[in-house]
Amino acid sequence: MPPKAEKVRKQYANKEYPRVVLRFEDGHEIHLDKGQSKSFDCYVGERIKILVVYDPTAKEWEKIDTLRAEQFEDATA
């Protein structure tokens, strides 16, 4: 059996865009308006897409980056 994936607690702060969506490999999403921050659990090596939403009625969002879980800041207690 492969080793169990290590879960880590990370955080992201949206300081620049009107609305950001963090899209995880398993399909769930976290929506953050400008000025908000959120901590979340993820797995080491997991890729998380960062999408920006300029128009909430648009069907497509602009991808600004894809980061691995370990590239996000560690969550503060």
C-alpha positions, 0 to 999 in steps of 0.5 A, a space after each residue: 500500500 502507498 503511504 498515507 498522504 500527510 494533511 497540512 493546515 494552510 491559509 490564503 489571503 485575497 489582497 488584490 482581486 475582486 473575488 478569488 476561488 481556490 479550486 482543489 483537486 477533489 473539486 471543492 472550492 473556497 470563495 474569497 472576496 477582496 480583503 478576506 483570508 481563509 485557512 484550510 486543510 489540504 494534502 502535501 503535494 496537492 495542486 490548488 488552482 487559483 481563479 479570479 472572478 471579475 464578473 460573477 455572472 460569467 461562466 468562465 473564470 481566469 486562472 491566475 496560478 496553480 500552486 502545490 499545497 506546500 507553497 501556501 503560507 502555514 495557517 496561524 493558530 
